[in-house]
Amino acid sequence: MLSGKRILLIITGGIAAYKSLDLIRRLRERGATVTPVLTRAAEQFVTPLSVSALAGEKVYRDLFDLTNEAEMGHIQLSRSADLIVVAPSTADLMGKMAGGLADDLASTLLMATDTPVLIAPAMNVRMWQHPATRRNIAQLRSDGIAFVGPNDGDMACGEYGPGRMAEPLEIVAAVETALGSGPLAGRHVLVTSGPTHEPIDPVRYIANRSSGAQGTALARALASLGAEVTFVTGPADVPPPDGVHVVPVQSARDMLEAVLTALPAEAAVFAAAVADWRVATASDRKLKKSKDGLPVLEFAENPDILATVSQLTEGRPALVVGFAAETNDVVENATAKRKRKQCDWIVANDVSPATGIMGGSENAVTLISAGGAEEWPRMSKDDVAQRLAQRIADALAEA
């Protein structure tokens, strides 16, 4: 899928640099030519010889190379590629990019190019969350720099959280997306995510513990396969992914309206944890304690977004996927839900408190279709998303 594409791969210093060796191999397997650039810090983690052997190309290391610079080598390098990939990208290099600094070959290449740039950040969780890094990320995004990752996970330093470099296959998928390829290229996929907030009064609402992590991971995975993703999200804890069209909503009724507006789509995945009920008449003033006793709340049923889209007579997506968060009889309840809603697939999981799944970083799901129930092993939500996204791509290719 990357046959004939030229990738300039900049490898910076960090323990994640070892993944760049596998990344080179994966890119070349798909037909890409990889020209590697190593910073001095990167050479502390991978050797020029190993990188050159895997790439089958010369490794570039020095800005002031008399042989190369006689022909303005850094200018030629920066503009002869179809895409520049920085993996791993350290906080230091991101700071240089955001500030317009160019004091070595890597930063000079990035300043001297008009080629699209994709970066895969990798750093300690505290560095990723530092205000300076967040400012640099915002600047780079506004400059048109594409991101892949970082993922949540265990760090080499012993900490856990966001900052771990995306896996090589995730980066390959992002490269395919950046170059307009991938199995979902040209296809529109709708994803809902997060909880909904149903107002009681101006300061209180009904909600649930959904973090939005699984829906966000799925939207990211679908985009990495080339899909045009519309991401309709309630007020989630997890920020939305890059490279998708984000539609923020609050209530179930808001979400239904946004979903219907976003159609048509080839596939729709309803990962949001939509509240089943709302207060029939929300107060426009804060409810107060009263000597007359507790206020009485009357409830009304919220619209069933999954059933509404599944049962459309016109404009129904070719593939409609629902989620079922259950606390008991998971497969039985989810199988019945699939038939009742008339959707194609249900992704079922056990969210009872003992599992730690609701709001956690892992998931254990069973994919239920007309063919039966397929149990998947417990894995990270990112891995679940990648696997489900590929299954969606396969199903649409066969449709």
N, C-alpha and C positions, 0 to 999 in steps of 0.2 A: 504493500500500500504506500510505501515511501520510495518506490523505485525512482532513481534519478534525482532525488532531493538531496541538497547539500546542507549539512548541519555543521555549524561552528559551535563546538562544545567547549565552554569555559569551565574548568574545574578549579574550585577555590579550596582553601584549607579548612579541614574539619574531618572528624572521624567518618562522616557520611561519604567522604570522597571514595571510599572503597566501592560504594554502589555504582559509581560512575563507570567502573569497568564492565559491570553487567549491562549497564545502560548502552554502552558502546556496542556490545555484542547484539543486544536486542534491536538497536537501530539498524545495524548492518544486515541482520537477518531479514529485515523488511526492505532492503534495497537501498538504504540511504548511504551516502558518503559522509563520514565523520572526520572533521578536521579538529584536532584537540589543541587546547591552549591550557597550560598549567601556570598557576601563580606559584611564587616561591613557597608559600605556606602549603599549597597542595602537595608539593614534592616531599613534605614531611609524612604524608599518608599514602601516596601512591607514587610509583617511580615512572619517569618518562619512558623507560624501556617497556614496562608492562602496558602503558597506555598506547604507545606507538605500535606495539605488537598486535594489540586487539583492534586498533583503528586501521592498521595498514597504511598509516600516513605519518608524516613528520609531526613531531610535537613542537609547538611554538611556545617559547618561554620568556624571551627577552624583548623589551621594547627597542633597545639600542643594539640591534644586530646589524652589523655592517653589510653583510651579504643581502639580507632581506630588505633592509631599509634603503638600499641603493635604488630600489624600485618602489619605495613607499609601501613596504610590505604590510604594515598595519592597516593602511587604508584599503588595500586590495582584499585583505582577509575579512575586513568588516563588511565589505559590500558584495563579495562574491557568493555568500551563502544565501540560502532561501530562508533560513531561520537561525538565530543565535540562541543557544540554550545554555543557561548557567546552572550547573548542578554538581555539587551543592552551591548555593549562594549564601555566603556568610553575611552577618549583620554589617560587617565592615564594608564589603563590596556594595551592599544595598545603600549604605550611607553615602558612599562615593557617588553612586549612580544618582541618588536623589539630590546631592549637592553639586553635581556637575564636575566632579574632580576626575583627573586623568593623570595618575602618577606612575602607572605601570602598564604593561601590555594589555591586561584584561580590561581595566577601566578605560584605557584609551580606545580600544576596539569598540567598546560600548558607547563612547562619546562620538566616535567617528562614523557611526553607521546610520543608515536609513532602513535597515532590515528589521523585521519584527523580532522582538526579544521575549523569551519565555524563561522565567526563573523558578527554581525549586529551592526555596529557603530551607536552611537547616541550622539550628542553633539551640542553645539552652532555653528552657521554657521561660525563664525570667528575662532573658534577652529578647525573646519574641514578644513578650508582653510589656517591655519597657516603653515608656512614652516616646522616646526618640525613635525607636523602631516603628511604632505605630504611625508616627508622623511621616517617616520615610516611606512606609507602605502606601499611605494615602497619596503621597506625591508621585510615587512610581505608577500607581494605578491611573492617576490623572494624566500621566505622561504616556499612557497606552501600553505599559509593560504588563504582560500576562503572567499569572501565577499558577503554579500547581503545588498543592500542599501549603504548609506542612501538615502532617498528620499528628494526631495524639498518639502517645506511646511512651515506652520506657526509653530513657536517655542513657547514653554511655556514662554520664556523670552520676547516674543513680536516681535522678528525678523523673517524674512522670508528668506528661501534659503535652500541649501543642509545641511543635518545634522539630519533630522528627521528619527528615526528608521523605518526600513521597517515594514510593517504591518504583523501581525502573519501569515496570509495565504501566503504571499510572502516568509516568512522564512520557512514555511512548504514546499513550493515548492522547495526552495533551498536545504532543507534537503533531499528531495526526489531525487533531482539531484545529490547531493553529495554522496548519497548511491546507485546511479545507478538505480533509479526508476523514476516514473512520466509517464504521458500518452504519452509523445513524446520520451521516452527513445528509443535509437537506430534509430531514424529518423533524416535525414539531412534536414535542412531548410535553405534556402538562403534568406538573407535580404539585401536590398540596403537602403542607408540612406544619408542624407546631400545634399548639393548643388553640382553642378559641376562647375568648373572654366574653361572657354573657353578663351585661350590666344588671346590678341590683339597684344601685343608685349611683350618683356621680363618683363615688370613691370605692365602691365594693363591686365585686363581680364573681361569677361562678367560673371555675377553670379546672384544670387537671395538671398532673405532674410531667406532662410531655415536655422534653427539652427541645424537640425539633432536630435532634442530631441525626436520626436515621433519614428523615426526609432531605435534610441538607446534604448528607453524604450521597444519597441517591441522585439528587439533582446534579451534583458535581460529577458523579460517575457517568451519567447520561451525556452531559456536556463533553466529557472527555472522549466519548465515542462519536462525537461530531453532531449530536442533536442540538436543535434550537429549543431551549428549555424555557418554558414559562413557569415560574416558581411562585405559587400563591401561598403565602405563609402567614400564620397567625403570629402573635407576639411571643416568639421563641427565645430561649436562652442563647442558642447558637446563632451566630451571624450567618446571613445567607452566603452562598458560594459566589465566586467570581464567574463572569462569563455567562450569566443567565439573566433573563428578564424577571425582575423581582416585583411582585404585586403584594404589598403588605395589606392585611385585613385584620379586623378585630373579632367580629362575631361570626357565627355559622351562616347567617343570612348574607353578611358581607362576602363570605367565602363562596357561597353558591353563585352569587351575582358575578364575582370575578372569574369563576370557573367557566360559566356559560359565555361570558364575554371573550374568554381566551380561546374558545373553540372556533374552528375545527383543529383537531390534532390527530396524529396517527395513533398515539397512545396516551393514556391518562393514568396516573398512578396517585392514588389517594392515601397518602401516608399520614395525613393530619389526624390528630386526636380531637375530633369535633364533639363538642358538648351535645348530649342528646336532648337536653332541656334548657329552657331559658325562663326567666321571670316574665310572666305574661305582660305585665305593665311595670316597667322599671320606673322608679321614682326619679323625678327631676331634682329632688333635694335629698340631702343625706338623712337617712332614717335615724331617728333618735330613740334613746331609751324612754320608756313611758311607764307611768304608774298603772296604766291600763293593761300592761302585760306585753308580751312579745309581739312584734309585727307578724302578720300572716302573709306569706308569700304564695302566690298562685303561679303555677308553672304551666308552660305551653311547650309542645314538642317542636324541636328544631327541624328544618328541612333535612331530608336524607340525601346528601350530595351524591354519594356513591350510587344509590338506586336511581336517582334522577338521571344521571349521565348514562348509566348502564341501560336504561330503558328508553333512551331517546329513539324516536323513529327516524329522525333525520339528523345527520351530523354526528352520529355515535362514533367514537374512536374505534379503530380496528381492534385494539387491545385495551381493556379496562381492568385495572389491578386495584384491589382494595386491600386494606390492612385490618386485621382483627386482633385486638389486644384482649386476651382472655386471662382469667385467673383460675379456671377449672375446665375440664373436658375440652381442651383446646381444639383438637382436631375435629371432634364432633360438632362443637359450636361453630367453628369456622366453615366447615363443610356446609352446614345448614345456612349460614350467612351467605355463602357464594350463590347458592340456589335461590335464596330469597331475594337477594339484590339483583341477580341476573348479570353479575360481572363474570369476567373470564377467569381471573386468578384471584386468590386470596393469600396474602402473606400473613400467617398466623404466628403469634408468639405468646408465651406465658409471662404476664407482667405482675404476677403475685409478688409481694414484697421480698420474699426469700430469694428470688432470682436476681434482684438488683438491676434488671433490664430497663425499667422505666426510669429515664434520666441518667442511665449509666452509659459506659463506653462500648459495651458488647451487646450482642443479640443472639438469640437462638430461635430460628424460624422454621416453619413448615410451609412449603409452597403447595397450595391446594389448587388443582385445576380439574378439568373434566376427566383427566386421566388418573386422578387419585391424589394421594398425599405424599409429598417428597420431603423427608426430614433432613435439614441441613445441620451440620455441627455448629456448636457455639463458636462464634468468631467476632472480630471487631465489627462495628457498624459500617466502617469503610469497606471491609471485605464483603459483607453482606450486600452492600450497595453495588460493588463492582460485579459480583456474581449475578445479581438480579438485573443490572443494566445489560449485561451480555446476553442474558436469557431473553430480555425484551428485544434486543437487536436481532437475535436469531429468529424469534417469533415473527417479527415484522418482515424479515427477509423471506420467510416462507409464505407469508400471507398473499 
